[in-house]
Amino acid sequence: MAHPLIPDILALASPVAEPLGLEVVGAVFHTNQNPPVLRIDIRNLEQDTGLEDCERMSHALEAVLDEANLIPDAYVLEVSSPGISRSLTTDREFISFKGFAVIVSTSAPYEGRTTWNGQLIKRDDDAIHLSQKGRAIAIPRNLVSKVQLDEKRG
């Protein structure tokens, strides 16, 4: 269950991110740690999210959070890009992660399977294209429910 302050934190963080060319994609407040850790996930809207983006957001957000005084006790602010386990959805993500190991899930069986693993070749209007040990496979997009990076195979 999300921490009750998360909606207020997101409401403060989003306007800070916009002029920096960033988008806030999530927040988690780990209160079970000492000191508690507030993690804000961001992404750069123009290019791959880098350490500089995280640093710029951290400095800008730190001042806003301190001024709002939402969190009265000591805490650690972490700004990062979303984890590698997240699903690929945008054209840019499919281009950025070309060649990476992915897991494709389908809503209905395709060639008798609902889960496909392979190296991402591309996504076009009709299919998600994978390479499985050098063999090209095209999974119809209308059957694809999720495409996720495969952390185990990197």
Secondary structure, DSSP 8 states (H G I E B T S, - for coil): ---TTHHHHHHHHHHHHGGGTEEEEEEEEETTSSS-EEEEEEEESSS---HHHHHHHHHHHHHHHHHHT---S--EEEEE---TTSB--SHHHHHHTTTSEEEEEEEEEETTEEEEEEEEEEE-SSEEEEEETTEEEEEEGGGEEEEEE-TTT-
